[in-house]
């Protein structure tokens, strides 16, 4: 007999005793009206010093517009992070209160939340719970108990993982977004989970670790399909052409990358508990394209990128990640493919595809470990420029001759992604590969959005007057002023495109506006300084960055507000 069933019968007996009347219970009648609430507490995963747990509370009394569940531990358990509830702890007493988006709890309705915690000795289950001060009955169990978050049938790999699936809403990002004025309009959108240092695997600075996110995804999944989006981002000598996103590993620390970063991630993703999830990985942004564009005799070259080209550790690292993660049946690897304002020129386009093939066949990987590619990750390039095309001419000059386009073959991300897919297939990638486009910050709406083509006085007035992308230069990448939220995430929006995604969580900074000491390996890049006058990589232009920005990945409220204001489609 389960603890839930026992508690219900005990409650009925108490009611009968109090009334002095025997209470007959028909077979199958649970008598829920006599039980004000039930709590299902499950330890989903447990290791030597920590655990994750899932809690479901069911309300059998009057409907509620807010709620709080409380319990106490008998041991030294400490909650370190949580999701889908605001969790606080004082001594052994824990309180989990609703988030802004899940406060409604109907009669007979349930709410689920989870958390990660630490312990030593014995991780004893709580024995008593209350919902808004009223004692509930209890169900509970350990990591092997089949509960409401049981993963179910392992996922079979599909052509497009986004088709017919929900996508994981990161509760940490969602709660930050919901706390912003107007943020509840988008706080339920799915965003990427960034594994950008070794500590992020188990949860950095009290945040959710990888297992905690996957457990939360199982809770969100229900009986349908669920995509979880991960950004795998910690190569040795990471992002050799920018300081704001430098990483923790030095240029030669490829073995540490393999054994302390990729191997632990692969071990978690291979856990059969998560086999029913569709796990999409974005593999190492800002890496391989740098080896094409920022090395050798080019004016944009940097010593750091020359080093990474010479030692081969970008290629080795990407190959190793593809090989280890690609061996997991429900993992879908997408390699970062820059954006049209980076690789769209003839000198960069084909060489990049060739280099990607080299990486995809390094360290044991094959092209079968690559499900597709992603463009515009954490960037701002417009999805579709409708007011001019690459084939237009004005006053005897091609659009390609304009200062903005500057001989690029592409004017927007959609045309670039579709063309680059064709190029990738031509060098040996599978014909079924799909493309993702990050549309989190490329909307460029608001009052500055042009409503039609520019004046035909010259090719520059034509392009500049009509372009949606309002950056000073398409090489500008840090916290861009005037940017807006782009197309909302959606599956299969165009030919060859698996999905529009928000891989970069809107509101998370690209880098600090001034130097900030930190233990995250992040430097100060002048491209994030609004007073900076530029370098060859942005045509020696002003940076266009917003002022007062925090470290990359940290919450930037002013940017979040501007992204909502300039969203296109508008909110």
N, C-alpha and C positions, 0 to 999 in steps of 0.2 A: 504493500500500500504506500503510495507516495505521500510526502509530507503535505502537499496541497490537499489531497483528499482527506487525510487524517484531520487536518486543521478545520476543514469545512464541517466534518461530522461532529467534531468537538464543539464548534460554534453552535451548531444546531441543537446539540444536547444541552448547552448552557441556556439557550433560548427556551427550550422546553422546560427545563428545571425552574427557570424564573417565573414562568407563567403557571406552573403547576399542571400543565396539560401535556399529555403525551403527543409527540409530533411525529406523524408518519411521513416517511420519505419514500416516494416512489422510486423504483429502480431507474437509475440514470438521472434523477433529479438532483442537481448539485446544490440547490437552495442558495444560490448566489445572493439573493436579496438579503439574507441574514449575515453575509460577510461583506463588510464595507469596502474592502480592498484586498487584493492579492499581490504578492511580490514574488517574482521569480528571479533568483540571484544565482548566476552561473559563473564559476571560475573557468574561463575559456582556455587559458594557457598559463603554465606555471613553470618557473625555473628556480635556480638556487636562491636567488634573492629578490625575485619579483614575480608579478603575475598581471594578467589582464582579466577583467570581469565584465559581464553584461548583465544588466538589470532591466527587467520589464515590470512596470507597475500597472495594474488594472483597477480602474475605479468602478465600484458597483453602487456608489451612492449618487447624490445629485451632481450634475455637470459642473465642471470647474473651469475658470478662466486662468488660473495659475495653480501651481502645486509645488510641494516640497516633500521629498522622501528622506527620512532620517533613520540611521542605525548606528550601532556602536560595535567596535571590535573588542574581543577578549584579549588579543595579543598586541603586537607592536606594528601592525599594518599601517602604512602611510600612503594616501592617495597622492600621486605625483602629477597626473594629468588626466583630463576627462574629455568626453565629447557628448554632445546632445543634452547636456545639463551643466549648470553652474555648480561645481562641486567644491565645498570647503570642508575643513577638518579642524577641530579643536580637541586636542588630546586624542581620545579614542572615538569621539563622537563625530559622525560624518553627516553632512547635509547636502542633498542634491536637489537643486531648484531648477525649474524649467528655464529654457532659453526663451528669447523673445518670439521665436518662430514655432514653439511647440507647447505653449501654455494651455491651450484648450484641451480639456480632458472630459469627453462626454461620458454619460452613464454607460457602463459597459465598455468604454474605450480604454486603450492602453497607450503608454509612452515607454520608449526604450532609450536607454543611455548606457554608456560604458566608461571604463576608466582603466588606467594603468597604476599599479602600486608596488611598493616594496614591503618586504617582511624579513624576519629571521626566525628560525625555529619552526613553529607550526603556523600554517595559514588557515586557522579555524574559521568556519563560516559564521557570519552573524546569525543570531537566533531570533531577533525581534526587529521589526520594521514598523514605522508609522507613515501614514500619508496625511499630511496636514494635521498631525497630532492624534490621529485615530489609528489604533493598532491594526495591522494587517496580518493575514496568514502568510506563511513562508513556504517557498519551495527553493531548493538549492541543489548544487552539485559541483563536482569537480571537473577537470578538463576533459574527462571521457564521457560525461553525461550528454546524451542527445537532448539538446534544448531548442529553443526557438531560433537560434542562430546556427543550427546545424548546417554545414555547407551544402549538403545534398549531393547531387550527381556531378562528377567532374565535368568541366567544360570541354566541349569538342571544338578544336580550332576552326574558326570560320573565316570567310574571305574578308569581311569588314567587321571588326569587333564591336563597332559602335551601332551597327544595325540591330534594331530590336532590343536594345539594352538601355537601362538607366546608367548614368555616370555618377561616380562617387562625389558627394558634396563633403568637402573637408570641413569638419565642424569647427576647427580652430580658425580657419579663414572666415567661415560663415558667421561666427560670433563677432569677429572684428567688424565685418561688413555691416551686420545688423545693428551694431552699436553706433554706427555713423548716422547722422540725420539723413533720412531718405535711403539708407543702405538696405533696408528690408526689401526694396524692389528687386535686388539682385542677389541677396544673401543665400538664396537657394540654388544658385548656379554652380555647376561642377568646375573645379579648378585643379591644377596639378599639385602634387605633393613633391616637394623638392628635397632630395637626398643629396645635400651639397657639402657634406663633411662626414667623417666617420661617426662622430657623435650623434648625428641625426638618425642613424639606424636604430639606436635604442631610445632616442628622444633627447634632444639638446635643451638645456636650461629649463627642464620641467615640461617640455612639450611632448607631444605624442610621438612615439617611435613608429617604426614600420609595422610591427605586429599590431600595435594599437590601431593604426589606420586600417589595416586589413580586417581586423575584428569589427571595427565600426562599419566597414563596407559590407561585411556579411550581415550585420544588423540592418543596414539599409536595403540590402538585396531582396529580402523576402523570397518569394518563389520564382521571381523573374531572373533575367540576366543583368549583370552589373559589371561595368568597366571601372577599373581603378587606374588613374593616370599618375605615373611616377617619372620624375626627372632625375636621371642618374648623372651626377655632375661633380666629379672630384678628381679629374685627371692630374697626373704630375705636371707641374708648370702650367696650370689651368689658365685659359684665356690669356695667351701670351701677348696680345695687343692691347690689353686694358688692365688697369690696376684695381678698379673698384670690385672686380669679380675674381681677382686672384684667389687661389685656393690654399689649402694647408700643406699640400705635398710639393716638395721641391722637384725640379726637372728630372732627377735621376731616380725618384722613389717609386719606380714601376712595380717592384715586388710588394711594397706596402699597399699600393693601390689594389693589387690583385688579392692579397691575402687578408687585408684588414677592411677593405671596402667592398669589392665585388663578391668575394666568396661568402661573407656573411649575408649580404643581400640575397644571393642565389639560394643559400640554405633556407632562408625564411620563405622566399617565394615558392620553393619546392615542397614546402609542408603540404601534405595532402588535405589538411584542413581548409586550405585556400584554393583547392583545385577547381571549384565551381566559379571562381572569379575570372573575368577577362582582364589580365594585367597588361596595360600598355606602358611601355618604357620609352621615354625620350632619351636617347643616348648621347651624352656629352656635347652640349651646345658650345658654340664659340671655340671649337677645337680644330677639326680638320680644315675648314675653310681658311683659317689663318695660315696654314702651311702653303696655300696657293697664293694668297694675296699679300701677305705681310712678311715675305722672306726674300733673300737674294738681293738683286740689284734694284728692286722696286723702291720708289720713293717712300712707300708706306711701310717698308721693312722695319722690323725691330730685332735687336739682338736676342731677345727672349724667344721669338718665333724661329729665328735661325737655329737656335739651340735645339728646339723641339723637333725641327725638321731633321737636323743632323743625328740626334740620338734615337729617333724613331718611336719615342714613347707615346705620342698621340696615336699613331697607327697601331702599336702593340696594345695599348690600353683599350681602344675601341674594339679591336678584334677580340681581345680577351672577354670583354663585357658581352659582346654579341654571342660568343661561343658558350659562355657559362649560362647566360640568361636564356638564350635561344634553345637550350636543351630542355627547358621546362615547358611542358605541352601547352599551358594556358598563358604563356607570356608572348606578347607581340612587340617586337623591337622596331622602333622608328628612329633612324639616324638623323641628327640635325643637318639640315641642308642650307643654312644661312638664310638669305632673303634676296629679293631681286636687286636691291640696292647694294648688294655685296658681290654676288656671283653672276649677275645678269649680263656682264660684258663678255665679249668673245674670248678675251684672254683668260677669263676665269671659269666660264661655263663648262666647257668640255673637260679641261684639266681637273676640275673639282669632281666630276663624275668618275673619272679614271682613278683619282686618289681614293674616293669612297669605295670603289671596287677593291683596291689594294687593302684597305683596312678591313673590309668585309671578308677577306680571305686570309687574314693574318691570325696567328695564335690559335689555330684550330677552327676558326670560324669559316662558314661558307655562306653563299648568298641566300641559302635557305633559312639562315638565322635572321634575315632581314625581312620584316613584313612591310616596311615602307619607309618614308622619310617625312620630316616635318620642317616647314619653313616658317619664317617670321617669329620664331620663339623669342618672347620677351622684347619684340621689336615693334615698330610703329608703321610699317609700310602699308599703304592703303590696299584693301582687298581688290577693289575694282575701280579704276578711273574711268568714269563715263563720259567726260567732256572732251577727251582727245584720245587718239590711238597712236601706236608707234608708226603707223603708215601715213599719218596726216602730214601735209606740207603747208606752210604759210609763208607768203612773200618770197617764194622760191627756195625755201629752206625746209628740210625735213625736221620733224619733231625731235629726231635723234640728235640734231645739232643744237638744240636748246641747252641753256646752261643747266637746267634742272635734270634733264634726261642724260646729257653728256655722253652720247653715243652708246648708251645702254640699249640692249635689244628688247627690254621689257619696261612697262610703265607701272605695273601693279603686281600683287602677289599671286592672284589667280592665274593670270597668263603665264607667269614664271613657273609656278608649281606644276602646271599641266605640261609645259614644254620640258621642264627638267625631268619630269617622270619619263617622258619619251627618251631623253638622252640617257638616263640611267638604264633603261631596258636595253638600249643599243650597245651598252658596254658590258652587258652580261647579267644584270639583275633580272629576277623573274618578271614575267610580263604581267603578273597579277598584283604587283606592288601597288600600294595606295599612298596617297599624300594626306598629311594633316596640315592645316594652316592655323596658326595662333592668331585669333582675332580679338584677343582680350583688350588691346589698346590701340586699334587702328581704325576706329570709327570716324574720327575727324568731323564730328557734327558741330552743332552750335551755330551761333550767328555768323561765324567766319566761313561756313561751308558754302562754296560757290553753287549757284543754281543753274549755271550754264557755262558754255565755253568762254574763254577769255577773248579780249579784243584781238583782231587780226592785224594789228599794226606791225607786229613782228612775231617771230616764232616764240620769243620769250614772253611777250605779253599774252599770247595765246595759251601757252602752257601754264604760266604762273597765275593767270587769271582764272583758269578752270580747274586746276588740280585740287583735289580734296586734301592730300597730304600737305600740311602747312609748315612742315619743318623748314628751317633755313637751308639745310643741306641733308640729303638722304643718308649721309654718313653719321648724322647725329643720332645717338642711341640712348642717352641717359635722361630719364625723367622729363620727357619732352613737354614743353609748354603748349597748351592748346589741344592736346590729344584727347580722345574720347573712347569710351567703350565701343567695341565693334560688334559684328554679328554675334548673336547669342549662339552658344554651342549647339550644333545640330549634326546629325548623321547624313552622309551621302548627299551633300548639297550641290555637287557639280561633278561632271565627268572626271574620273580619276582621283577624286577627292574623297577620302574615307570620312572626314569630319572637319568642321570648324570647331576649334577647341579654345579654351582659356587655360593654356598651359602655364602662363605667367599669371599668378593671382593678382588681379587689379588691386592697387593700394600698397603693394610691396615695392619698396624703393629699388631703383637700379644701382644706386651708389650715393655716397654722401657728398654734399656740396662743399665740404671742407674736410680737412683731415680729422679723423676721430680714432683714438686709440681703441683697439679691440683685440680679442683673443680668437678671432675667426679667420685670420689670415687675409683680411680684406684691406687693400690699400686705398689711397685717395687718388682718383683719376680726375685730371683737370677737365675732362669732358663732362663731368657732373657739376662743374663750377659755372654758374651763369655768367661770370665775367670773363671767361676764357675765350680767347680769340682764335683758337683752332690749331690744326696741324694738317699735314698732307692728306690724312685719311678723311678729313671732312672739308677739304678744299680751303683750309685756313679760314673757316667761317666761325661765327659765334656759336657756342655750344647749344643754345636754345633750351638749356636745362632750367628746371624750377629751382628756386632758392630754398634753403633751410631743409634740405633732404637728409634723412638718416642713412645709416649703413645699408648696403644692398641687402634685400630680404626683410628689412625691418619695416614696420607699418608707417606709411606716409599719408596722414589724413588729408592734407591739402591736395595731394595728387588724386586721391580717391574721389574727393569732392569734384575736382575738375573733370575727371574721367566720366562721372555721372552727368555733369552739366553738358559735356560735349558728346554724349553718346549718340551713335548713329547705327541702327535705328534708335530714335529717341526713346527714353524710358517713359 
